[in-house]
Amino acid sequence: MILTVTLNTALDITYRVPSLRPHASHRVSEVTERPGGKGVNVARVLAALGHEVTVTGFAGGATGRELRDRLADRAPGVVDALVPVAGATRRTIAVVDARTGDTTQLNEPGPVVGPAEWSAFQDVYEGLLGSVSAVALCGSLPPGLPVGAYAGLIRTARAAGVPVLLDTSGEALRRGVAARPDVIKPNAEELAELTGSHEPLRATRDARRRGARTVVASLGADGLLAHTPDGLWRAVPPAHVQGNPTGAGDSAVAGLLSALAEHLPWPDRLARAVALSTATVLSPAAGEFDRPAYEELLGQVAVTGEVSAA
């Protein structure tokens, strides 16, 4: 069983318009709604790959009920262990320009989580760790939580002997890295903010010195750079693709976690992560991937590496 944590879940709404123009009214040609938040997206991809997965985090209000209903309907195999809160779960709005393929994203802040709600979640989280092989801590922190929330959850997982992957940004990432997670998966911008370096190789090395055991940096269309205890690796998709990039990073996390659970070597983990990420760009909604594209891409991802570069 793999556990994904989404402290700031969301109902993801995608609007498709013929052409997005500032200061203009638009007719929406297509609307999709999905249960979302980074860890929820990760869980849905893991389930589609055949892994047992549980999601936890917070859900509240009418939006939270809608999210849980859609999770039950659209994510078979995903166990719902979300903790209720008084505030309303947020919505995220993605507007896809059909003419250019570009996506504009609007993210609400999320509900205010009180001390009693945070304490209740920590009890649930600690109880779940006894039956999982890995945990992913994903996304932003909702208002009300301490900035070191992820750092505390990492320490709890490490004490339970459960490998933990952290996928967040800003001060939450900075505090989390100091708690020594097994893997972090920042994008290039998040990595630069963490380390002060815009040179990916130097930045991954610095992030490891700060506490992360492994750093897998997402370089967008240029694939992944992984600095691991076993070596330094680059994984690059065979070609750039056009589509909706929302959720591509979450699919990469799912690829890394599923391959970890299967005890695959790093080159195979990275190939899976890049193939899933690229196949997600070709899918209309986050938390889904184009399976035929994924299966075709898996053997085409170029992975180069240098063993024992740690």
N, C-alpha and C positions, 0 to 999 in steps of 0.2 A: 504494500500500500504506500502511495506517495501522498503527502499532505501539502496543499498549497494554502497560503495565508494571504487574504486580501482585506486589509483593514479598512480600505476605502472602496468598497464595491460600487458598481454603477449599473444603470440600465443604459446600454449603448444604443443610440439611435443614429441611423445613417440615412441621410437624405441624398438623393442623386438628382442633379439639375442639369439641363442641357449645357448651360454656361454660367459660371458664377461671376457676377459683376457687382462691384461696390456701389452702394447707394441706389440699388434697384430692387424691384419686386421680382420674385422667382416662382415659377410653377415647378413643383417637385414631381418628378416623373416616377420615382420609386422610393419607398420607405421600408427600412428593415429595423427591427428591434431585437436585441439579444441581451442575455445576462452578461454582465461585463465587470470590468476591473481586471488588472493584469493577471492576478492569480486565478481568477475564474476562467479567463481565456486559456491560461496554461493548462488548467484541469480539463477543459473540454478537448484540447488537442491530445493530452495524455490518454484520455478515455478512448478517443478515436484510434489511438495507436494500440489499444488493447490493455492498458494498464489500469489497475484499480487505483482510484484516486478519491480523496476527501477534500472538500473545500471548507475553510473556516474563515472567520472575519466578522464583519458586522452587517446587519441589514435592518432597515426600519422604515416605518411609514408605508404609504400606498405604493411608492416606487419599490421599496424593499419587498413587499408582498408580490408585486409584479415580477421582480427579478427572480424570486424563489419559485414562483409558478412556472416561469419560462425555463428555469434551470431544470426543474423536474420534467418538463415536456420535451426539451430540446437537447438535454445532455444526459442520455442514458448511461448508466455506469458511474456517474459522479454522485458521491454521497454528500448531502447537504448537512454541514455541521455549523452553519452560520449562527452567530449570537445576536439576539434581538437588541435593538437600541430604541430610545424614544424618538430620536430625530429621524428625518427622512433621508433615505439613500439618495445619492446624487444621480443626475443624468449626465451623459456625455453626448455631444452632438457632433457628428462628422458630416460635412457637406462635400460631396464628391462632384467635381466638375467633369461631366462626361466628355466635354470637348478636349480637355488637356490631360485628364486623368489625375489632376492634382486634388488633394484633400485638405480642407480647412477644418481644424478641430477646436471645439469649445468644451471645456471641462469645468463643471461646477465643483465647489469646494468640498462638499460632503457634510454629514451631520456632525454636530458637536457631541463628542463622546465623554461621558462623565466618569469620575473615578470609580464608582461602583460597577459601571459597565465594563471598564477596562479590567478591573479585578476579576469579574466574571469570565471575561474572555481568557485571561491568563490561566484560570483554573481549567477551562475547556481545552486549551492548547496543551497544557502539561499532560492532561489525561490522554490526549490523542497521540502524543509522542511515543507512548509505549507500544504502539502497533504499526509504526511506519518505518520505511527504509530510507526516506529522505524527505526533506521539507524545503519548500521555496517560500521566501518572504518577498512579497511583490507589491510595488506601487507606492503611491503617496500615503502620507499619514492624514487622517481626518482631523479637523480642529478638536482641541481638547486633549489629545494624546501628547505625552512627553516626547521631545525630539529624539531622546535615546530609546524609544520604544523597541525598535528593531534590535538594538544592541542587547537589550535584556532578553528578547526572544532567542537571539543567537546563543547567548550564554546558557539558557535553559536547554536548548537543543544539544549543545555540546556536552552538557552535563549528563544528558540522557544517551549520549553516544550516537546521535542521529546527524548525518551530514546535512549541512544547510547551505542553500544558495540564496544570495541576497540580490534583489533587482529593484533598486530605488535610486534616489538622486539627492543632491543638495546636502544639507546638514544631517539628514537621516542616514545617508550613505556614509558620510564622514564618521559619524558616531558608530555606525554599524561595522565598518571596516576595523575599527579599533578592537572590536569584540572577537576578531579572528574567524570570520566565516570561511567555510571551505571553498566557496566560489562566489565571486561577484560578477555581474554581467552589465556593466555600464555601456552606454553608447559613447561615441567620441566626445560629444559635448559634456556629458556627465563626468567622464574620465578626466577631461581637461579641468573642469571645475574642482574636482577632488584633488588633483595633483599640481595644478598650475602649469602643466606642460601640454602643448598641442601636438607634440611628437608622440604617436601612439606607443612605440616600443619603449621609449623612456618613461612614459606615463604608466604603462603596465608594470614596469619594474618598480616604480615608486609606490604604486598601489600595493604591491606585494610587501614592500618594506613597511608599509603602514599597518599591515596585519592580515590581508587577504591571502589565503593559501594559493588560490588560483584566480587569475583575472582573465575573463573572456570578454574582450572589447568588441562591440558591434561597430563596424565601419560602414554601415549603410549598404549601398549597392556593391561595395568592395569586399563584403563578407565579414569574417571574424578573424581577430588576432587573439591567440590564447597563450598566456604565460603561465605555465604549470610547473609543479615540482619535477615532472618528467621531461620537460622540454619546452621549446618555443615553437608554435605552430601558426600557419596561416591557412585559412580555408576560403576559397573564392568561388562564387557561382559561375557557371559556364557563360552566362550572358546577362546583361541588364534587362529587366522586365518592367513593363508599365502596368500600373494597377493601384490598388488601395493599400498603402503600407501599414495601416492601422492593425496592430496585433502581430506584426511580423517578428518583433522582438520577443513577444510572449511565446510564439511558436518556437523560436530559437531556444528559449528556456526549457520548453517541453522536450525538445530534442536532447538537450544536455541532460535533463533529469532522467528521461527514459533510458538513455544509453548508460547513465551511471547505474541505474537499477539493474541493467543487464550486464554490468561489468565489462563494457566495451572499452577498448583503448582510445586514447584521445583523438587520433585521426578519424576514427569512426564516429565518435561523439560529435566532432565538429562538422563532418560531412552531413550527418543527419540534421544537425541544427541549421545549417545553411540551406539544405534542401527544403526543410519544413518552412523556414522563413521566406524563401523565395516563392514556394507554393502558396503561402498565405497572401502574398501580394497579389496573386492571380485570383484569389477568392473574394467575393463581394463583401464579406463581413469578418470582423475580428473574431478569433476563436474558432475559425474554420480554415481548412486548407484544401487545395485542389489535389486530391489523392493521385490521379493519374500523372499530374505534373510532378508531384513529389517522388513517385516511384521512378519516373524517368530521370529526374534531376539527381537522385541519390548517387548514381554511378558516374555522374558528370562533374561533381564538385571537385575542384583541384585542391588537394591538401598537401602542403609542403611543410617540412619541419626539421628541427634540429634537436635530437635527444640530449638530455642532461644539460639544458641551457639555464637551469634555475640558478 
